[in-house]
């Protein structure tokens, strides 16, 4: 269900800040009216709804999210399980029972989970098998926030609560009066061990479940400390075989059960931590991150961690739903990639390598698909969190040293998923926007290896599939057995541009010129008859028959209408190929104006991405998937920025809501959320590694960016509102602004950007040649 909108007096202006955590949708939205908020007390978590996007399944994604109870970029998340062990859709909003609260590392239902285990409380007859132990619950008796989760387990009259740290969590189970109270730890399948230590009130063990991307010695070691003596100690072995009074078990799927008597309202606390390094490190993580803290203190530290990060951006609006959507999206941006490192006894940063199985010094991050996140997530980090991104870059260098390759989809190690060479734009953009503290020469070497080497790739998604064809012909052919070849060619060409930009900045001009030329390879796939990109055979002929509505085949989770625009670095070059600005705008318009027709024959059924496009009533514009998300901003390159402004505002207000069905497709590690966060601020990074943001239509009356360098950048939109999406004029630091773009340096220097908004387009603003954002062709000219 959608949260009700609260209408506020126009006489009152409230200032709100980046925030996470709207309570569950069952709670009355009016209770958190903006009118009750004080300007002096800026709390952001109250607006975040971790349930946004959880009303999803295999056939239709409204986000494909789960409620992640975690700290920003935490090594471990926790989430309630409504689904069976191993189901990628671990929490479905419309399901009615919960079978446990699990430690999860899942970045996507399609990638699935690893290193998961769960805790569950029951009373009465001992029920420990996952189907039997499941308890009915209601969203009305569930509180879901990034820093706290609570649910009433109705079948057992138990309230279960959890508060997270980066590598640990604090549970509190409040029981009825009973002689048969139980807490069980399910160590899951694919290899696990549990050991109950009654004298120490502990359960220790490990789990090894994974979906790929791990070395042979992979373990997640856990320790759980209780504050109540055990009166019963059972375990179960494979095939759910109960072993009464047996305190240790090992097998494919084992678990531990402890029991005791409780009084009504008695709370049993469990402090849990884990480590990918060793049992001793798990205990160290627990002692360091929770120690003797009370549940309240643990939660308070998680709260403060979120408020600190969310509070870096303040936004002002009279529309509380926009606040809730903004902060719920920001929460998603701040979850991935996860920290995959720990601090040893000497407080040194160390990590278990998911690439070679060794424990090594330095940072490591994981659970990210760069095909998604190169577009906006990492540019957002460069803008707001450059110190974090410096550590991520060091982690990429460590991945290269430990595996010989850069990751493209890691979870926790290399996974064979998606296409492209998108580690290059992530690295180049970090360097070009001023992120320091990592070995730039080593990472340039790594991206060059990706672009030149075909041998030894650990999985097909790492490096470049078809790189030898690409370097010989300038494209990956359609008829040589390499799927999604046109999409690969377009993404490789853009990656080549980012390599050139990085090489040029490091004084390597010959190398830069080589890759600038290669970045023009996108032209080899352009068909002047259809004015679209097409698959091309090895002999130079275009693939036939050609259907621009056909998803997949030569393209990735999209069709030619979607991928034609993937010339991020040279939109002017694409304009020229199409015959000029009028033709270019006509092609853009046609995507929105045509019916949502499609050809799904490549897949043999209608995949969820197609269905999500079809039902949104925006023609063939498929915002629910990444390849076309930047397309709306391309009108700026052809002197019709008012169309960008109108369509950006439509997507912001139509396709996103702070509700369980709040996304229009997969959220994908923060990317779809980062589009919203950037666009709501008024600009978007169409082409990372060009040091520019392209202007759209700011959603908020005011936004303040508190940057890590100590500067503040303020964005104001005068006369803004639902009926006023169009930019009438703009000024930057007191001087008139006619460009439809901002430099990344402008933001970092701090200052003030003021928009004047109106109900009708100003077709004279931002129409000069100089007003257009960067294109390589203009640079060459």
N, C-alpha and C positions, 0 to 999 in steps of 0.2 A: 504494500500500500504506500501511497505517497504521503509525505508529511504535509500537513495543512500550512498554507502560507498565512503569515500574520501581517496584516495591513497596519502600518504605523503612521502616526501623524506626520504630515509634511513639515511641520514646524520644528521637528526634533531631528537632529543629526547625531548619529552615534558612531563612535570609532571602534572598530573591531580589528583583531589581529589574526595572524595565521594560526589556525586552530584545528584541533582534532577532537573528535568524540562527541557526537550526538548520541544520546542514550538510545536504547532500542526503539524501533519504530512504533511499538505498541504504546509508548508513553506519550502523553499529551504534549504536542509541540508548543502549545500556547504557554506552557509553564516556563519555557525557555525563551520567551519573547525578548527581542532586543531591547524593549523598554525597561526590562529589569536589570540591564547590565550597566555597570558604572564605568565611566571613562577612566577612573583611577585604578581599577582592578581589571587588568586585561588577561582574561583566561581564554585560551584558544581551544583546549581539548574539548570543552563543552559542545563545540560545534561539529566535532568529527563523528561520523557514523561509520564504524568498521563493517557494518552490514551492507553498506552500499555495494551493489554488484553481486550479492550472494544469491539472488534469485536466478540461478543459472543451472543449465544441465548440458549434456552432450549436444543436444539438438539446437539450442539457442542460448547464446551468451549475453547476459546483461552485465557482464564484467568478468565472470568466472573467477571471482575472488572468494576468499574465506576471511573471517574476522581474525586478524593477526594481533594477538596480545603480545606486545613486544616493546622494546626500546628502539629508537632510530637505528637502523642498520644492524640490529642485534644478531649475534651468532645463532641464537635459538628463538623461534617464535612458539607460541602456544595457541591452540585453537580447539574448540569443542568439535567432537566428531558426531555427526548425524548419520554418517555412512560407514560402510564396512571398511575394515583395514585393507589398504591397498587401493581404495577408490579415490581417483584423483579429485572428484567432487566431494571433498571430505565434509563440507558443511553446506547443506542445501536449505535455503530459507524456508521452504514449504514443508520440510520433513518435521516429524512430531516427536522423535525420540533422540536421546543422546546416549552414546555408549562409552564415553570417556572424554577426557581433555588431554590432548596429545602434544608432545613436543614435535614441531614440524619444521621442515626446511624447504617446503614445496614452493617453487617459484611459479608454477603453472600446472593446471590439471593435466595438460598434454605432456609435460615433463615428468610429473608425479613427484613422489616424496622420497626422502632418504633419511636414515638415522632417526626414525620415529619410534616413540614409545608413549604410553598413556597411563594416566591415573584415573581411577573411578571409585566411588564410594557406594556401598549398598547396605541395606539392613534387612533383617528377617532371614528367610531362607537364603543360603549362600548361592548366589548366581554369579558365575564368573565368565562363562562363555559369552562372546560379544553380542550375540543376538538376544540371549536370555537376560543379560544384565542391563540392557538398554532401558532407560527411564523416560517416561513421557515428560515433556516440558512445554512451557508456553513462552513466547516472546514477551508477554506481559509480566512474566516473572524472571526476566533475563535482563541483565545490565551489561552492555558491550561498549567498552572504551579501549583505546590503545593501551592504557596503563592499568586496566582492571577488567576482569570478567567475573560475573556472578550468575548462577543459574540455580533454580529450585528443581531438584530431582524429585518429582512428585511421587513416584512409586516408592520412594524410600524416605520421604520427609527429611531430606538432607539438602542443605544449601552448600554448594561448592563454589569457591572463590579462588582466583589466582591473580597475582601481581608479578610482573616480569622484571628481570634484569637482563644484561647482555647475554650472559651464559648460564643463568640460573632462574629460578622462579620460586615464589612463596605461595603455597596452597593453604587454604583454611576450609576445613569441612565441618559444618555445624550439624550435629546429630540430634535425633530425638532420644527419649529415654528408651534404652534397649539393652539387652544382654548379647545381642547379635549385630554388632556394628563391624563393618569390614572396609578396608581400603586395599585395592589391588593395583599392582603395577604390571601392565601388559607390555612385555618386551618385544612383541611383534615377531613376524615370520622372517624367513631367509637367514636365520642364524641368530641366536640370542642366548644369554645366560643371566640368571638371577641368583643372588645369595642373600639370605636374611641373617642379620647379625642382631639377635634379640638384646644382648647385653648393651650394645651400642645404639639400640633403637634405629637401626639402619637397614636399608636394602641397597645393595650394590649390584653391579652387573654391566652388561653391554648389549647393544643391539647392532645388527649389521645390515638391516634391510636397506635396499637401494634400488634404483631404476637404471643403473649404469653409471659410467664415469667414475669408477673407484678402483684403486689398486687392490691386490689380494689381501693385504693386511688391514683393510678398512674396518674400524670399530668406532662406535660411539659409546664411551664409557660413562655410566651415570652413577650418582649417589643420591639417595633420598634419606633425609634425617627426620625423625618423628619426635614429638614432644610428649608422647604417652607410651607407657609400657605395653608390650604385646602380650595378649593372652592366648592367641592362636597364631600359628606359623605354618602355613601350607604353601606349596608351589604346585604348578601344573607343568606337565611335559607335553611332548608332541601329541597331537590328536586330542588336545584338551584333557589329558589324563590327569586327574587330581591325585596329588601325592600328599596325604595328610601327615603333618608333623615332620615333613621333609623340608629342610631350609635351603637346599641348593638344587638347581636344575639347569640343564644345558641341553640344547637341541635346536631343531629348526624353528620352533615357536614355543617359548616358555613364558611363565609369569609367576609372580609372587603375591600371596594373600596374607594380610595380617588382620587380626581381629581383636576386639576388646568390648567392654561394657561402657556405656555412656549414659550420662544424665541429659535430660532435655535441655537444649541450648548449649551443650558442651561443644567447644571447638577443638578440633585436633589439627595441629599445624604440621605441614610437611614442607621442608626446604629441599629443593631439588636442583642439582647442577649436572652438567655433563662436559665431556672433553673428547676431542678427536685424537688426543695425544696419549693419555694414560689415565688409569684410575686415580693416581696421585694428583694429577693435574685437575681432574674433576673435583676432588676434595678441595684443592687450592682455590678453584673458581668459586666454590660454594662459600668457603670461609672468607674470601676476599669480598665477594659481591653481596652477601647477605649476613654472614657471621651471626651475631647476636641480635640483629635487627628484629623488631616486631613486624607483624604484617603491615601495620599502618606505616611504619618507617620505610619498608620495602616499596610499598605503593607510592609513597610520597617522593621517593627518589626517581621512580619511573615517571611520575607526573612532572617533576621538575625537568627531567631530560627532554620530555616532549615540549613543555612550555618554552624551554630555551630555544629549541630549533624552530618551532612554529612561530615564535615571536619575532623572528627575523623579518617577517613581512606583516605590516599592518594594513588592513583594508577598511574602507568606510562605505557603508551602504544602508539604505532603509529596508532592504529586502533580506530577511533572515534566511530564506532558502538559498540565496546566492552565497551567503556566508557559510552555510552548512556544506554546500557543494564544494566551495573553494577549499575549505579546510579538510574535508574528507578526501579530496583529490591530493592535497599537499601531503597528507598522511601516507598515502600510497607511494608518492614520489620518494619519501624518506625511509622506505623499508628495504629496497634492493639497490645495489648488490649487497649481500650480507657480509659482515665481517667473518672471515674464516681464519682468524688468528686468535691467539691467547697470550697471556703474560705469564712467564715462568716464575720460579721462586725468586729470581733476581730482578723481577719487573721488566724483563726484556721481552720484546715482541717476538713470538715464535709461531710457527704454524705447522700443522700436519699437511704435507703436500698430497693433494688428491691426484697428482700426476705421477709421482715416483714413490710414494709411500713413506718418505723420510720426514723427520722432524727437523725443520730448518729455520734459521732466523729470518725476520722480516715479515712484511704484510702479505696477506692473501685475502682476496674477496672472491665471492662466487654467487651463483644463482642469478644469472643474467643472460638475456639474449640480445646481443648487440644489434641484430637486424631491427629490433624494436627500438632500443633505447639510445642509439646514436643520434636519433632525430631531435629529441628534446630533453631527455633525462640528463644526459651528460652535459649538454650546454647549460642546463639549469644548475648543475653542480659547479660548473666553471664560474657562473655568475654569483651564486649564493654560498657555495661551500668549496672554494678552491683548496683549502687545506685537506679536506676529505679526499678530493679528487687527486691530490698529490700522492696520498697513500694508496689510492686505487691504481694509479699509474705505476707505483713501485710494485704493487701486486701483479700487474701485467708483466713487468720485467721479470719478476720471479717465476711466473708461469712460463715465460719464454725460456728462462734458464733451466727450468726443471723438466720441461716437456719438449723443448725445441721449437715450439710453436706458440703463437698467440691464441687465446680462446676466442671463439665466436658465440658459442652457447655453452656455458659452464654450469654444471649442477651435479656434484661439486667439481668434477673434472670435465674433460672434453665430452660433449654430447653431439650426436649427429642429428642436428635439427636446424632447419632454415638454410638460407643461402647468403652469399655476399662476402665481402672482405671488410666488414664494418668496424673492426678494431682500428683500422687506419684513420677514419675520421675522428674517432674518439681520442686517439693519441694526438693527432695533429691539432685538433681543436683545443685540447688542454694546453699544449705548448704555445699555440698562437695567442691564446687569451691570457697568457701570463702565469699559468700554473708552473711552479718550480718544484725542485726537490726530488727529481727522478732522473734516471739516466736516459737522456734524449737520444744520444747516439746509438745506444743499445736498442731502443725501441724503433728508431728509424731502420736499423739493420733488420729488425724483426718484420716490419711491414714490407720491406724490400724482399725478404725471403718469401713472404706470402705471395707477392706479386710476380715471382720468378721461378719458384720451385714447385715441381709437381710430385716429386718422389718423397715418400716417408710421411705423408699426411696421416695423422692417427685416425681420423674419421673424415667423412666426405665434406662436412661443413667447415672444417678447419683448412686454412690456406684458401686456394681457389680451385674449385673443380673446373676442369677445362682450361687451365691456365696456359697450356702449350698452344692450344688452338687460338686462344685470345691473343697471345703475344705474336703469333704468326699471322693471323687473319684480321685481327682487330675486333673480333667478336667470337662468341662461343656458338658454334653451329647448331642448328636445330636437328640435323639428321645424323648425329654421331653418338646418340645414346646418352646424352647429358640433358636431364630434364630441366625445365625452367630456365632455359638457355638465354632467352632475351632479357629476362630479369637479371640474370647473373651479369650479362654484358653491361647493362646500364649501371648496376651497382659497382662493378669493377671500375668503370670509367670515372665515376664520382670518387671512388677511393683513390684512383690515380691522381686526380686533382688534389686531394688532400695531402698525398705524399709529396707532390710538387710544391705545395704551399709550405710544408714543413722543411723540405730540403732547401728551398729558397731562403727561408728565414735563418737557416744554419749556414748560409754562404756556399751551398753546394749547387751552383747555378747550372752546371752541365746536367746533373741528375734531375734538377727541377725542370729544365726544358724538355728532357725526355718524357717525363710524366705529364707535363702540360699537354704535349702532343697526344699522348695515349688517352688523356681525359676527353679528347674529342671523338673517341671511338663510338660514342653514342650515335653519331651521325650515320654510321654504317647500317643501323637498323631502321632508319627513318624511311618510310614509304611515302613519296610525294603524292601519290594518287589518293591514298586514304588519309594522309596527314597524320599518320599514327605510327608507332613503333611496331615492328613485326619480327617474328623469327626468320632467320636467314639460313639457308642451307650452306654446306661447305663449298659448293661450286659458285656461290655468290647470288643464287636465285632466292627469292623470297619463298617461304613455306606457303603451300596452298593445300586445301582451300583456307582462306583467312576469314575468321569471324571475330570481329572486335569485341563481341560479347562473351567469348569463350574464356571461362576462368581456368587457371592452371595451364597445363601444356607448356607453352613458351614462357609463361609468367608464374608468379608465386602468389597464391591466395588473392588473385585479382585477375583482371583482363587487360587488354591493350589500352582501353579507355582510362584505366587506373595508372598503368605503368608508364605511359607516354610522357608523363610529367616528371619522371625521375631523372631530370637533368638539373639537379639542384644548383650546380655551379655555373651553368651557362643557359639561363632561361632566355636571354637575348638570342643566343644561337638557335634555340628551339623556335623562337618567334620568327627568325629569318627563314628557317626551314619551312615553316608553315605558310610563308608568303607575306608576313607582316602582322602588325598589331591587330588589325581588324579581323583577319582570319584566325589569329591566335585566340582572341577573345570569343569569337564565334565557336571555336572548338571547346573552350572552357564552358561557355554557356550551354552547349549541347549536352554535356554530361549531366547537368542539373535538370535540363528541360525535357529530356527523353524519359519514357517510362522505365521502371526498374526491371528491364528485361535481362535475361541471362541465359547462358548455355553451360550446363553443369556436366556435360557428357564426359569430360576428362576424369571426373571423380566417380561418376556412376550414381551419384545421389546429390541432393542439395545440401552442401556443407553449411555449417552454421554461419560462416561469414557472408555467404550469399543471402541467406534468409534475413540476416540483420540489415543488409542493404535494402532488400526488397520492402521491408515493413516500415522503413523510416520516412517514406514519402519525400525523398530528395533526389529522385531520378536514379542515375547510376553512380551517384556519389556515395562511396562506402566508407564513411568515417569510422565505422567499427573496426576497421583494419588499417594497418599503418601506411601502406604504400601511397595513399592518396591524401593523407592528413594535411600535408603542406600545400596542397593544390589551391585551396581557397585564397591563399596569399599571393598567388601568381598574377592576379589582375593588376597588382601594383607595378609589375614590370612592363605593363602595356598601357599605362596612363589611365586606368579605370579603377582607381583604388576604392571608390565608393562601393563597388561590387564586393570587394574583399570585406569592407566594413559591414555591409548588410548580411553577408553570408556567415561571417564569423559570429556575429551577434545571434543569428538564428541557431547556429550549432550550439553555442554556449547556453542558450535558454531553452532549447527544445530537446537536445539529445543527452543532456546531463541533468540528473536530479539527485538529491541526497537520500535516496531510497534504495531498497534491495534490488530494484530493477533500474538503477540509476545510470548505468553505462549503456552504450549502444553496440557493444561488442567486447572482446577481450580487453581487460585493463592492461595486461602485459607489462609487469615489472615497473610500473609507473609511467609508461609512455603515453597512454591515452589520458592519464591524469595530468601529466606534464603539459600536454597540448592545452588542456583547460587552464592550468595555472598561468602559463605564459600568456595565452590569449586573453584571459580575464584581466591581466595587467595591461594589455594593449599592444603586445608585440610578440613575435615568434621567430625562432632561429631556423629559417627555411634551409639555409646552407651552412652547417657547421664548418669551420675552418675558413670562413670569409670574414669573420669578426664583425658580423652585422646581425641585427634583429630587424625583421620586417614588420611594419606597423599595421595593426588591424583596427579594432574598435574596443576601447577599454570598457569593462563592465562596471567598474566601481567608480564612485565619486572621487575617491582618493586612495592611493596606495603608497606605502613607504617601505622601501627596501633597505634594511639595515645590513650593510655589507661587512664582510669579515675584515676589510682593511680599515674599518672605522668610519667610512663615509656613509651617507644616507642619500638615496635617490628617491625623489618624490614625484609621483604621477598624479595629476589632478585632471578631472574631466568636468568642466563647467556645463550646466544645463543637461547633465547626463540623465538618462532614463529609458524606460522601455520603448518609447516612441522616438527616441533620439539616438539612433545608432551611428549617425554619419558625422565624420570629422569636418568641421567648418574651417578651422584654422588650428595652428599649433605654435607653441613657442618653447624654446629650450634655453634655460638660464637667461630669460628675459629677451632673447632674440627670436625673431620669427623663424619658424622651421617649415620648410617646403619639401624636404626629403620625405620619402615614405619608408625610411629606415633610420635606425640608430646604430652607432658603433658600440661594440662591447666596451671599449675604453670610456665612452661617454657615461655609461652606467657606473663603471667602477670609480670614476672621478667624483661621483655624487653630483647633486644639483636638482633641478626641477624641470619637469616636462609638463606643460599645461595644454590640454586640448579644449577647444570649444566645440560642443556637440550640437547637433540639430536634427530635425525631422526630415529634411530633404538633402540630397547629395549636393556637395559643393564640387562641381565638376571642373573647377579651376584650381583646386588644391592638389599639389603633388603630381603635376602633369608635365613638368619639364624633363628633358633628357637626363639631367643631373639628379632628378628626384628618384629615379628608379634604383632599386638595390643592385648589388654587384652582379655582374655577369662576366665570365671569362672573355667572351667575344669583344665586349667593350674595352676590356683591359688590353687585348691584343691590338684593337684598332687605335 
